[in-house]
């Protein structure tokens, strides 16, 4: 599989790269990048715990999305790729929403 022929690998890789700094606690509290809730923005301890958890959720989402892209590859030669697009979109949205929901519940319990 050539990456240039699989456009869905690109967003999966971007999500993976975005997750790493959150997991390794190198992003300080800010209003642009990270899991930003009233609780996480109020205290460094909540910020790092919430973002580490959220980073893992994003990383898992990216791996699910990447696996989906490998199992259901995009075929440039095919006239009808709409079902593949639907599968990829569903895999991304469902896993991302599940990760965000679980992260929100985790932060509430902190």
C-alpha positions, 0 to 999 in steps of 0.5 A: 500500500502506497501512502500517497494512494491512501489519503485516509492515512494522513489524518490518522497520522496527524491525530497520532502526532497531536496526541503524543505531546499531550501524553508526555505532559509537555503542553502547559495550560493554554487556551489553544491546544489540549483538553480545555475544560473549566476544570483542566484550565483551573489547575495544572494537576487537572490539566496534565491528568486530563490531557494525558488521558485525552491524549491516549484517547486521541492516540487510540482514535488515530490507531483505529482510523489507521487500521480502518484505512488499511482494512478498507483501502481507498481505490483511486481506480474505483468509480464508487468510493462512497461506501469506503468514505462512509466507513472511514468517516464512521470509524473516525467520528465514532471513535473520536466521540467515544474518546471525548465522552470518556475523557469528559467523564474522567475529568469530571471524576478528578 
